[in-house]
Amino acid sequence: MTAFHATTVDHRALRAYRLGRVREQLRSRDYGGILLYDPVNIRYATDTSNMQVWTLHNAVRYAFIPTEGPITLFDFHNCEHLSKDNEVVDEIRNAVGWFYFGAGDEGPKRVQIWADELSELVQQHCGGNRRIAVDKVEPMGVWALQERQIEIADGQQVMENARAVKNDVELAAMQESLDACQEGMRRMRDALEPGITENKLWSILHQTNIELGGEWIETRLLTSGPRTNPWFQECSHRVIEAGDLVSFDTDLVGPNGYCSDISRTWLCGDGMPNDEQRRLYAVAREQIRYNTDLVKPGMTFKEFTMQGFKLPGEFTSNRYSVVAHGIGLCDEFPSIYYPEDWDEAGYDGVIEENMTLCIESLIGTQGGRESIKLEEQVLITKDGAKTLSTFPFEDDWA
């Protein structure tokens, strides 16, 4: 695969490590192989890509990876050239599209062709093991595989656990994404002045990402002034005014396909923040500091939840959805929840060395004018968290 940018990353080593992680997970669960449709999972396992956002919702591209056998990539019409030099892909075939947009009422007929082809690969390359993991497939495909005595298992479990632990080559690839993201943030900061719209400010990050070889941005989470509270509004044509807070969450898929997920809150204009803005920021900044200092390998998700920064009661109703989450090619396993959400949403596990996490904070009162969004991307080392995102906070507000 041709990179979109000038990279120093050893992509052969990157592919070998990531494919090894996938196969390690398959072996540990005694699966014969895995069928991947999610373009992020295909990218992780094979380091190939093709119209990533479009193929998120058009099932025109998939890969079959036997636990011990040759990899077959099924790509979109006339796209064999995109991956022909990739050493981990042994064969490239035309994908059989049976989703409704591509096949219409012929879907039930085409899914039989699709299932026959996959069943043949299972028979040839899986050593008699017909337990196959699948990440995403429509019900008609599940039924067709089951009719061929293929037992389907959870492919997302396989892939999320494979992706959770990074090596030095992955971290180098992630750093190139972080460098592009933080350059975009610097340009945004330089452009922030009264009169610019939220959309115009946000577009600078997109433009920089593409210029530097990045790929896409998953959300539009930049808001100003009263639109920062409640959170999860996306950017608009609102004109940013002097004295407004501007809060954003990058969610940027940059060079090498790696995600840079950083949040900052700035003040528009040359003035100083007011007392309430300072107060909110101080709580958010302390939550980031406290939880970054706390997290360490061997700690369980529940321990991190229960020992983490305790939100003052006035902020709990507007709390963020998670305390922390994994990060790699996108937001990924694990999701670590607040104590208030543990019984309903929480699940346990162990934080491991060489996981990469995003430490989150959202501070605002219910009905308040503004809220603060901060987020830091970290690597879990044997000694604790090492910060990967280096864009400065507003520590002179204290």
Protein Blocks (a to p, Z undefined) as FASTA:
>chain_A
ZZfbdcfbdfklmmmmmmmmmmmmmmmnopabdcdfblklmmmmnopaehkllmmmmcfb
ccdddfklccdddddehilmmmmmpmklmbdcddddfbfklnmmmlmmmmmmmmmmmmmm
mmmmnnopacdcdfbdcfklmmmmmmnopacddfklmmmmmmmpccfklmmmmmmmmmmm
mmmmmmmmmmgcghiafklmmmmmmmmmmmnopabdfbfcdcehjllpcghiacdfbdcd
ehiacdddfkpacehhiacdddddddedjbdcdfklmmmmmmmmmmmmmmmmmpcghiaf
klmmmmmccddfklmmmpcfbfbdcddfbccddddddfklmmmmgccddddehiacdddd
ddddehiabdcdddddddddfkbccdfblcdcffklZZ
